[in-house]
């Protein structure tokens, strides 16, 4: 009986590990020239260069860059399934995999830097 309880407790605590360990890393926002104003699809505005922490990492992030005398530029990052979810195949089994797959927190944005080269306005 104690063995069954121990197994049940282990199964309950070890499943859905991707939900616990998938944390969004900040995304570096840079521009050439530096000092551009950026506005995200989340309504956040700032200046480059910066490290931006997405508010909703499980949704696409669009960033618009502007600077006087330069054309507007934009970049979009799409969320993807965190690699941690595949650890459930080994450690959490099918139950953990199903829980993580259904949870939007297992989707994150790439943490690769977003760099734009702004083009001078012609004319």
N, C-alpha and C positions, 0 to 999 in steps of 0.2 A: 504494500500500500504506500509506504513512504517513497519507494522508488517511482511509482506512478506520479505522485505529487511533485517530486523533484523534476521529473521529465516534463510535466505540465508547466511548472514554473520556468524552467529553462526555455521551453518553446515560447512561452509568452514574453519573456524578456529578450530573447535573441532575434525574434522576428522583426521585420521592418527596420533593419539597421540603416538602410539608405536614407530613411526619413530622419534619422537621428544625426547622421554624419554628413549629409549633403548640405553644405553651407555655401552660399554665394560669396565669392571673393570679389573685392573691389575691381572695377575696370578702369584702366588708365585712359583718360581722354586727353589727347594732345593734338595740336595743330601747328602747321607751318604757314605763316608765322604764328608764334605763340601769342596768347592774349585774346584769342577769339572768344566770343560769348557763345555758350552752348545752351540749348533748351532741350530737355528730354520729353518723351511722350508721357512721362510721369508728372510733368509740370515743374520739374526742377530746373533752375537756371544757375549758371556759374561761368567761370572763366577757365580757359586752358592755360597751363597743364593742371590736371587734378586727378585724384583717384576717386571715382564715383561708385558709391554703394547703391545698387539698384533697390528700389522699394518693393518691386514685384518681380523677382527673378524668374518666375515661372511664366512670364508673359513677354512677348517681343518688346524690345527696347529700341526706340527710334531717337536719334540724336541729331539735331540741326545746329550747325555752326555758322556764325555770322561775324563779320568784322568789316568796319567801314573801309570802303575802297576795294573790297573783295567780293566775289560771287559767293552766294550761300552754298554750303555743302552739307550733305547729310549721310548718315550711316545707320543701318538697322542690324540688330543682332537678334537671332531667333533662339529660343530656349531649346535645350536637348535633354535627354534623360541622363541623369548622373550615372557615372560608371559604378558607383557604389551599389546600385541596385542589383548588379550581377553577383555581388557577394552573397546575396540571399540564396542563390542557387546552391551554394556550398553550405552556408551557415544557417540560414533561416528557413530553407526549404520552400516548398510551394506556398505555404501560408504567408511567409514574409514577403515573397516575391509578389503575390497578389495584393497585399496591403500596400507595398511601396508603389506598385504600378498604378494603383487607384489614387494615390496621394499626389496632388500637384506640387508638393514640396520637393519631390524627387526630380523635378525639371529645373534646370539652372541655365543661366546664360554663360557663354564662353567668357573666360576672364582675359582673353587676348586683348591687348591694347587697341583702342580705336584711334587711328591717326588719320587726319585729313590734311591734304595740301590745298590751301585756298588759292584760287586763281584771281589775279587782279581784274577788276572790271575794265572792259575795253570801251574806249570811246571818249 
